[in-house]
């Protein structure tokens, strides 16, 4: 055996084990359910995921600090600015209310959404879906249901 064939055999064996060249990459993959949503629902889903995470972290902070809520996102170790969004938190009777808004609202159908800790319970009982109050580019507010999308 030459030096080249010594390395070629293990390489071929690794390709067979990894199922290389089987054409699996040629198969169409399932479309992301969010791709089929209207622009306003896409915006609301993006903001909703961020709000859900922040509410979850705020409630966890409160429970680990003997019922005392964080005064700000910074106190929880969370940045209030991301490259695309601005995050705000207020406490109403020790309950966190999170608002997330796009930094460039002129490109969006929905410019901001807000939610409180009730979305955690709603998502638990509603298959991952919950309702946020969202503001459109015109300033109109409406409730929007976001969260887990059903499988296609």
C-alpha positions in Angstrom: 0.0 0.0 0.0 1.2 3.4 -0.8 1.2 6.3 1.6 -1.8 7.9 -0.1 -4.0 4.7 0.1 -3.3 4.4 3.8 -5.1 7.7 4.4 -7.7 7.2 1.7 -9.2 4.0 3.2 -10.0 5.6 6.6 -11.3 8.7 4.9 -13.7 6.6 2.7 -14.8 4.7 5.8 -15.5 7.9 7.7 -17.6 9.2 4.8 -19.6 6.0 4.7 -20.1 6.2 8.4 -21.2 9.9 8.2 -23.5 9.1 5.2 -21.7 11.5 3.0 -22.9 11.7 -0.6 -26.2 10.1 0.2 -28.1 13.0 -1.4 -29.7 13.9 2.0 -28.6 17.5 1.3 -30.7 17.4 -1.9 -33.9 16.7 -0.1 -36.1 19.7 0.5 -36.2 20.7 4.1 -39.3 21.7 5.9 -40.1 25.4 5.7 -39.9 27.3 8.9 -43.5 28.0 10.0 -42.5 31.6 10.8 -41.7 32.2 7.2 -45.3 32.0 6.2 -46.5 34.6 8.8 -47.6 38.1 7.8 -45.1 40.9 8.7 -47.0 42.0 11.8 -47.0 38.5 13.3 -43.3 38.0 12.5 -42.5 41.2 14.3 -44.7 40.3 17.3 -43.2 36.7 17.4 -39.7 38.1 17.5 -40.5 40.6 20.3 -42.6 38.0 22.1 -39.7 35.5 22.4 -37.5 38.3 23.9 -40.2 39.4 26.3 -40.9 35.8 27.4 -37.2 35.3 28.2 -36.9 38.6 30.1 -40.1 38.0 32.1 -38.9 34.5 33.0 -35.6 35.9 34.2 -37.2 38.7 36.2 -39.5 36.2 38.0 -36.5 34.0 38.7 -34.6 37.0 40.1 -37.5 37.9 42.3 -37.9 34.4 43.7 -34.2 34.1 44.4 -34.1 37.4 46.2 -36.8 36.7 48.8 -39.6 38.4 46.8 -37.8 41.6 46.1 -38.0 42.4 42.3 -35.1 43.9 40.5 -35.2 47.7 40.1 -33.9 47.5 36.5 -32.7 45.1 33.9 -29.1 46.2 34.7 -29.6 44.9 38.2 -30.4 41.5 36.8 -27.3 41.6 34.6 -29.2 42.2 31.4 -28.4 44.9 28.8 -31.3 47.2 28.0 -30.0 47.8 24.4 -29.4 45.1 21.8 -28.4 45.8 18.2 -32.1 45.7 17.1 -34.2 46.3 20.3 -34.6 48.5 23.3 -35.8 46.8 26.5 -37.6 48.4 29.4 -38.8 47.0 32.7 -41.1 48.5 35.4 -42.5 46.8 38.5 -46.2 47.2 39.2 -47.0 45.9 42.7 -43.8 43.7 42.6 -44.8 42.3 39.2 -42.4 42.9 36.3 -43.8 44.4 33.1 -41.4 44.2 30.2 -41.6 46.3 27.0 -39.4 45.6 24.0 -39.4 48.0 21.1 -37.5 47.9 17.8 -34.7 50.5 17.5 -35.7 51.2 13.9 -39.5 51.2 14.0 -39.9 52.7 10.5 -39.2 49.3 8.9 -41.7 47.4 11.1 -45.4 46.7 11.2 -45.3 46.2 15.0 -42.9 48.6 16.7 -43.2 47.4 20.3 -44.9 44.8 22.6 -45.3 44.5 26.3 -46.2 41.7 28.7 -46.2 40.8 32.4 -45.6 37.7 34.4 -49.1 36.4 33.5 -47.7 35.3 30.1 -45.7 32.5 31.8 -48.9 30.9 33.2 -50.7 31.5 29.9 -48.0 29.9 27.9 -48.0 26.9 30.2 -51.7 26.3 29.9 -52.0 27.3 26.2 -49.5 25.1 24.5 -46.7 27.7 24.5 -48.9 30.5 23.1 -49.5 33.7 25.0 -51.0 37.2 24.5 -49.0 40.5 24.4 -50.2 44.0 23.9 -48.5 45.3 20.8 -48.2 48.8 19.2 -48.3 49.2 15.5 -46.5 51.8 13.5 -49.6 54.0 13.5 -49.7 54.0 17.3 -52.7 51.7 17.6 -52.5 49.0 20.3 -53.9 45.6 20.0 -53.5 42.2 21.7 -51.5 39.7 19.7 -51.2 36.0 20.4 -47.6 34.8 19.9 -45.4 31.9 21.0 -45.0 28.4 19.8 -46.2 27.8 16.3 -48.0 24.6 15.3 -46.1 22.1 13.2 -47.0 22.4 9.5 
